[in-house]
Amino acid sequence: MDLLTIPLRKFRRLQDARFKPTRAYRLRRKVWGEERTLLITFSPELQRKQRRGIEQHLAKKHRVLQELQAKLRRSQKPGAKGKSYTRESLAKHICQIVYSLKPLKAAAGASSMPIYRNYKKL
């Protein structure tokens, strides 16, 4: 049984008032070669906050993609200034937006090197 398929009706309410309305489900599973007790919890409040965060994150990405689309359209107009986008540069921009790719920050005093996914495979 996949842990994500356990129906919420099987989860029990926790007795401690500090954890209401969190629910929990206890089961035994073999993990790393040994039988172990697993405690899976579900919190409606945490779910609501996570969903809100995901929706905000997706809205921001959508907004940035729309801005890129507008820049692309402007760059294709006759007499547009600046360099136009190549297929590769556009793929790189899209990957940076979609996958939130940013150069990794190095420790103080160390040199930094940007690390990106392979956008050429798009």
C-alpha positions as CSV (number, residue, x, y, z in Angstrom):
1,M,0.0,0.0,0.0
2,D,1.4,3.4,-1.0
3,L,1.4,5.8,1.9
4,L,-0.3,8.5,-0.2
5,T,-3.3,6.3,-0.9
6,I,-4.3,5.9,2.8
7,P,-7.7,7.5,3.1
8,L,-8.1,10.3,5.6
9,R,-11.0,8.5,7.3
10,K,-8.4,6.0,8.6
11,F,-6.5,8.8,10.4
12,R,-7.4,9.4,14.1
13,R,-7.8,12.7,15.8
14,L,-5.0,13.4,18.3
15,Q,-6.0,13.7,21.9
16,D,-3.7,16.6,22.8
17,A,-5.5,19.9,22.3
18,R,-2.3,21.5,21.1
19,F,-2.4,19.4,18.0
20,K,-6.1,19.8,17.0
21,P,-7.3,19.4,14.2
22,T,-4.2,17.3,13.2
23,R,-4.9,13.7,12.5
24,A,-2.5,10.7,12.6
25,Y,-2.2,7.2,11.2
26,R,0.1,4.6,12.7
27,L,1.4,1.5,10.8
28,R,4.2,-0.9,10.7
29,R,6.5,-1.2,7.6
30,K,9.8,-2.6,6.6
31,V,12.1,0.3,6.2
32,W,15.8,-0.1,5.4
33,G,15.5,-3.8,6.1
34,E,13.9,-3.5,9.5
35,E,10.3,-3.5,10.7
36,R,9.5,0.0,12.0
37,T,6.5,2.0,13.3
38,L,5.5,4.9,11.0
39,L,3.4,7.8,12.1
40,I,1.8,9.7,9.3
41,T,0.2,13.0,10.2
42,F,-2.2,15.3,8.3
43,S,-2.9,18.9,9.3
44,P,-5.6,20.9,7.4
45,E,-3.9,24.1,8.5
46,L,-0.6,23.1,7.1
47,Q,-2.2,21.8,3.9
48,R,-4.0,25.2,3.5
49,K,-0.7,27.1,4.0
50,Q,1.2,24.9,1.6
51,R,-1.5,25.1,-1.0
52,R,-1.5,28.9,-0.7
53,G,2.3,29.0,-1.0
54,I,2.2,26.8,-4.1
55,E,-0.5,28.9,-5.7
56,Q,1.5,32.1,-5.0
57,H,4.6,30.6,-6.4
58,L,2.8,29.4,-9.6
59,A,1.2,32.9,-10.1
60,K,4.6,34.5,-9.9
61,K,6.0,32.1,-12.5
62,H,3.1,32.7,-14.7
63,R,3.5,36.5,-14.4
64,V,7.3,36.3,-15.2
65,L,6.5,34.0,-18.3
66,Q,4.0,36.6,-19.5
67,E,6.6,39.3,-19.2
68,L,9.1,37.2,-21.2
69,Q,6.4,36.6,-23.8
70,A,5.9,40.4,-24.1
71,K,9.6,41.0,-24.4
72,L,9.8,38.3,-27.1
73,R,7.0,39.9,-29.1
74,R,8.6,43.3,-28.8
75,S,12.0,41.9,-30.0
76,Q,10.3,40.5,-33.1
77,K,8.8,43.8,-34.2
78,P,10.5,45.6,-37.1
79,G,13.1,48.2,-35.8
80,A,13.4,46.5,-32.4
81,K,16.5,47.5,-30.6
82,G,18.9,45.0,-29.0
83,K,19.7,41.4,-29.7
84,S,16.8,39.1,-30.5
85,Y,16.4,35.9,-28.7
86,T,17.9,32.7,-30.1
87,R,16.1,29.4,-29.5
88,E,18.8,28.5,-27.0
89,S,18.7,31.8,-25.1
90,L,14.9,31.6,-24.9
91,A,15.1,28.0,-23.6
92,K,17.6,29.1,-21.0
93,H,15.3,31.9,-19.8
94,I,12.3,29.5,-19.7
95,C,14.3,26.9,-17.7
96,Q,15.5,29.6,-15.3
97,I,11.9,30.7,-14.7
98,V,10.2,27.3,-14.6
99,Y,12.8,25.5,-12.5
100,S,13.8,28.6,-10.4
101,L,17.3,28.2,-11.6
102,K,19.7,30.7,-10.0
103,P,23.4,30.6,-9.6
104,L,24.4,29.0,-6.4
105,K,25.8,31.4,-3.8
106,A,29.3,30.4,-2.8
107,A,30.7,30.8,0.7
108,A,32.4,34.1,1.5
109,G,35.7,34.4,-0.2
110,A,35.1,31.4,-2.6
111,S,34.5,31.8,-6.3
112,S,31.0,31.1,-7.5
113,M,30.1,29.3,-10.7
114,P,26.5,29.3,-12.0
115,I,25.0,25.9,-12.2
116,Y,21.9,25.3,-14.4
117,R,20.0,22.4,-15.8
118,N,20.8,21.3,-19.3
119,Y,18.4,23.6,-21.1
120,K,19.6,22.4,-24.5
121,K,17.5,19.2,-24.2
122,L,14.2,21.2,-24.5
